Amino acid sequence: MKHRIEEINKLQIPTWSRHAINETTISLDFTDLKPYRENPLKNNDNCIQIEENAIKNSSSIRMEENALKNDADTNVKGVREFVRNHSNQTYHIHINDNEVLDEPMVLNFIMDSENSLLIEEIIINAGRDSKATIIISYFSKEDGRHIHCGHTKMNLDKGAEIDLIKIQLLSEQSTHLDKNRVTVGEGAVANMILAELGSGNLISECDVSLESDRSMAKLDSIYIGNKSKVIDMNYRMEYVGRHSQGFITAKGALMDKCRKTFKNTLDFVAGSFGSKGREEETVISLSEEAVNISVPLLLCGEENVEGQHASNIGRLSKSKLFYLMSRGLNEKEAKRLMVEASFTPIIEKIPLEALRNRIFHYISEVIQHDK
Amino acid sequence: MTKLLEINNLHAAIDGKEIIRELNLSVNKGEVHVIMGPNGAGKSTLANVIMGYPHYTVTKGNIIFEEDDITEDRTDERAKKGIFLSFQNSEEVEGITVENFLRAAKGAITGQNISFVSFRKELMSVMSEIDFDSEYAHRYLNVGFSGGEKKKNEIVQMLVLNPKLAILDETDSGLDVDAVRAVSEGINRFRSKNNAIIIITHNTRLLSSVEPDYVHILADGRIMRTGDKSLAHEINEHGFTSLPLL
């Protein structure tokens, strides 16, 4: 029951292979893991109150449970292919035309020793002029080896406005692979938050296509690297429609001996006249041994477009640390404050206070154990 | 008088270059000391060394605070013992509001959980007293603040944290008349027989409303002369170069 997935997080335009950033490969061992059986729609978390009435009758979340096909070793290319072949749960979220959902839809996956292997596919279809917030969280209830491998596909029809928030707080022994594919229709708006905070081995991918005129997407991401964690992230914004706008903002903190590779691509294809995009990454490095690799890519096949790139990668300045410590905060408290300060503008966008508190608590715990 | 701070034969250097030399200073509770001096004299360095900025190395001498040798203490330990530095150039920290930062600082210094409601009440009262718009409590720490607003924010922090020794580094520089008055009121409100203040300044504007007990002239890393308020006026009229011993 060992599976090898190749060609993950492929860089659109490869660079020198000696940099080892063009793509990544992972081997997953399902031995001793138990397929996820809980219902993430149920109110099974003391922390997060799920409004079960959030979904109106006309819109729906439909869940299919599949037999996990894990009886043979496999070797596939890409997370999507792997999930298609092995998913044990599939969710179809359908929001009807003109439907406006006041309460967020919540899928809350809680992993433990009895639910330690989750391979899920989530398909979201947002109808014309619909509006909704969808929150998907992955949380380890206890220490232990958990594997999550997911593929989320979201389509926004004309004029739809969807906030998709994914929060990952899995245990440090866990592996998390998450691929997101988003297509945004004419005048539609996709606001996404990917809070990739947990797990010791993290692979995150988000591919957004601004398919039609005046389509818009904002992708905000926060991540933390600690201990010997390996992070590989690949975010891409493709501008197809005219006057489309897409923005990627990533904020990270690196500690201990972690290794992070962050690839972010803005791709203005021919015909994306008048489109605007920006990619911005801010990293706080709290360790001299942490490895930080950033690969920004700006591709332009259309003349009249505006693309910007900014990277702020640095250590917590001595003067800022001195200022904070002069007010009685010790070095770890000051670092926690700095990381929280960097992440807060993104965390504040999460509508559930309990989830925000869970994230702040997680950050506090990680920094407390920073060496 | 109870002795609060005693600096003995202090030498401090940065990158091997000695900035403070043979400096001695004694501050008792209830006293206000003013340190004046020309540019590059070492005034801000002295403030940073007392607060424990690791950028500077104390090569000789010691700093005693309430009979405790703090020369090797970390900055946060000094803050917890009751030393406060109002920065000449305070740092901007995006993402954390003034209120949240100060509540965290007060919790760290007192070692207690600070009640949200009572703290807010205290903060609003302090801000009002020095004529600082309470809206700034909800803004990110010093981000987008003017020079005067940053200085007022430092005074607010001093009043809320209520240290035993406050060192004010160029708190009056760059302030308009109204802001100087507001800052002076904050200093006078803070001043008591249980604490002490060291004011580092270029000019005497602040001294028209804050009465000092001692005025020291710092030049070339040493205290060259000590006197009363009249010394500050002498400098105001004739400049530093006119003084003997300089």
Interface residues (C-beta under 8 A of the other chain):
Chain A: K318 S319 K320 F322 Y323 L324 M325 S326 R327 G328 L329 N330 E331 E333 A334 L337 M338 E340 A341 S342 F343 T344 P345
Chain B: N48 M51 Y53 P54 H55 R74 T75 D76 R78 A79 K80 F84 L85 F87 S90 E91 V93 E94 G95 I96 F101 L102 A104 A105 K106 A108 I109 Y140 Q157 L161
